[in-house]
Structure formats: structure tokens, C-alpha cells
């Protein structure tokens, strides 16, 4: 008896994206499949996988949501009206409202950060460009065109720059330069808030983009290339090995303003995981699921880290009890520092030179090992030569003594023998023949 193959399902992130593109809440999707909201949340987070008839029903529903007609047709019911004209023209529905999105999450999750204004683009301008929970910026900022380079603005908001490279006819270098020009200014400021070091922030962003250029085919096909680079920059910046480098053993000069110094010191006093969660959620503006996924933690753990970090910040700065105020102060602190990133061409050339250096070093090391092995094989003996055993003492043979001066007793005995006659039986003298 053979078992029929299981129905294929999209990845957990794609399941949630399809639901949000159709403007459905988790409760509505659970009612259609016949399960609870907690079950749908577990399916979308990847903790569990549907089986049996529920799997087939869920896969059929997701397939219907993924069709163009299911996305472009006017949505009614939960949102109480048709989709916006802009969504019909672009072929994508508008994201669900913030309140509905927050209601689908766990009750222990803190409230989302408020909408960002034009003054906060310096910190969070790269966060939600490529698939975050919130839009890139308000409509006024997108219309002004001050956040994205020309290639980004021509392609339209909400789509990754690397993912549109093939559609727009850009070369890999041009697509990389567009992504770097859009993400690097805000990423340097974010990394500075994460580490408190200006040089380390610039170095972390450059290393992250060098790694992205080295793996550009993978990054170009990623759903969120900006998030990929941000995660790489954060991992490099928070590496504990920097404390052993001579250039990073001493702290850098703090900010000039006393309030900024206190805020930065409070941030640096937090554990790295708490600091990163607070920066992603309240500073960058990611949702709690996106923050948990980027920090490789569960939603509950990310919520506890965020609440603890807010408590620590509020204990040192009582005026920072509101997440909106924390976001504003973090943006002001990041904008106060004059942090500039290198040119994209220099980053690409440095990455290629570093890759060539490591390749040559690996080749030289391999050649050295092969040469040492060949020399050992050439000089090694071809047959076994037993070693010479150490000498052993022979019993019964007295040790050989060297002649030395006679003692007084021996001299008197010699004189007595010489003075006595040689004739007589008392003395036997051998005769010569």
C-alpha cells in the first residue's frame, strides 16, 4: 500500500504574506480552514505544519490567495470597503491596518512604534523597504523622492532593489550600487547606536556589503536584501572578538549633548540581544514577528527582551516611557553624528581584493603543506634500520684502572724487594733462556 504525497506548502513567510496581501486577519483565515487563530499563527511562524485534510484545505486556500484575481479584486468584509485605486493599478493590495496586525499577535507583545515622519528617515529609511511590516515612509516622503536613489524611485516603492535588477536591465554592479546607496547611510547610524563606535559602525557596514557582493546571486534573489545586509552588519558589529583588537580597546569620545550621552550609555549597558531588539523594534520600526525572526528568537522571547529594555531605559531616563519618544530620541541621536559610508565602488573593490587575498593565502598554505609532505616522503628511509642498543656492564670483570703514583707502603715494599738477594729458596727469579 502506497501513501499519497503530501500537498506542498509555501514557506511560513510566504504564507503570512499571502494572507496579508488578501487583507485577511488570522481569525478570518482560521474560520475558512476550520482551525483556531493560534493554529494559524503556528503555521505562519513555522513552529508546526498542517497535516491531513487541514493541510489540503490550507494549501488550496493559499493557492487561491496567490492568484492575481484574488489580489487585485476589491476586498470587502473585514476592511469594510474596496481596495484603494493605487492597489488596483499596481496589482497589489494595501497592507492590513496596524491595529488588526497587532491584534493577531500575542497579548504579551508590546505596541508597535508609531508612524515615522520625514525627520526619522535618517534612522529607519532602509528598514521596511523590502518586506517589513511597515511601509518605507509616508506618502509625502515617497512623493518627494528624497529617500531612494533614481533607480529605486523609477521602479516603484515596496519592491527590493536587487529583485528588480533583472526587470530594469541593471547589471549586478549597478544593482549592488543602488542597494548600497539606499541602505548604507541609515545602516551606519543604526550600527553606531548598536556599538557606540563610529569606526566600527562603518567597518561593519562595509564588511556586510562586501559579504553581500561576494554572495550577490543569493542576495539578489532574497525577498529582503536590505534585511539580509542589516543582519550581517549587526552580527559583525556585535562580535565579541572586537574587544581584543588594539584599535577598539579604548572607548571613543561620547556625543556632545548630555542627554545623548546618557541615552547612548544606557543603550550600551543593555545586553547585546536586548539592545538589538530595542533598536529593531523601536528604532527601525520592524514588527515583533520580523524582530523575532531577525534576532533568531521566538515572539515571546523578543517581547520580553523589548519590555525589559524599555524598563531599563525608562529607569535611567524617566521621560522615555513612550515608544514614540524612544524612536524620536534614537533618531535624533543617530542624526547628530556625522557618519559617512564609503563609495560603493570602493566597497566592491575592497571586497574583491580581500577575496583574492584570502584565496591566494589558502592556495599558498595548501602548496606549503604539499611541499612539506613531498619533502618528508623524499627524505624518509626506505627500509627499517634498528637502533643501536645501549651498552651493558659485564659481571665478574673488574673495572680497568689506570696507573698512578705509589703509596708509601708500596714504595717500602719495593725497596725491600730490591735490597734482598736474589739467591736462595726464598726468592725465585725466572731465568732467561
Protein Blocks (a to p, Z undefined) as FASTA:
>chain_A
ZZddddddddfklmmmmmmmnopafklmmmmnopafklmmmmmnomaccehjllmmmmmm
mmmmmpmklmmpccehjlopacdfklmmnopacdddfklmmmmmcfklccddddddfklm
mmmmmmmmnopabdfbdfklmmnopmbcfklmmnoghiafklmmmmnopafklmmmmmmm
mmmmmmmmmmmmmnopaklmmmmmmmmmmmmmmmmmmmmmpmblmlmmmmmmmmmmmpck
lmmpmklmpccdddfblklmmmmmmmmmpcfklmmmmmmmmmnopafklmmmmnopafkl
mmmmmmmmmmmmmmmmmmlmbfklmmmmmmmmmmmpccddddfklmmmmmmmmmmmmmmm
mmmmmmmmmmmmmmmmmmpcfbdcdddddddddehiacddddddddfklmmmmmmmmmpc
fedjkbccdddZZ
